[in-house]
Amino acid sequence: MKASEAREIASEINSARVKAEYDVIKQEIRKNAHKGNFSIVFSDSLLEENKTRLIEEGYDVKNFQSGMNEYSYEIKW
């Protein structure tokens, strides 16, 4: 396998991972907005691409320590 082929495979997998995480976050935002909430706490790790995208869309994204060596993200709208 050439390096370019390996890079393409890794890029496709990473893109799918970013999209899947973004879809989960947006679903949680929608669900909570319909409940009248103005924020969610996302306990999983947040990929930098999705953090940047959410900020560009106008969301306030802050991380905080939620436990020993554990971090969560509060996403506000």
URFEN-V357298 format. One line per field, one symbol per residue. psi: psi as a letter, one per 20 degrees, with the letter a starting at -180 (. if undefined). burial: + if it has 24 or more other C-alpha atoms within 12 Angstrom, else -. A space follows every 10 residues. Layout:
psi: ???
burial: ???
This chain:
psi: pqhhgggggh ggggghgggg ggggghgggg ghhiijqjrq poirqoqhgh ggggghijqp opqqpiaokp qrppoq.
burial: ---------- ---------- ++--++-++- --------++ ++--++---+ +--+------ +--------- --++++-
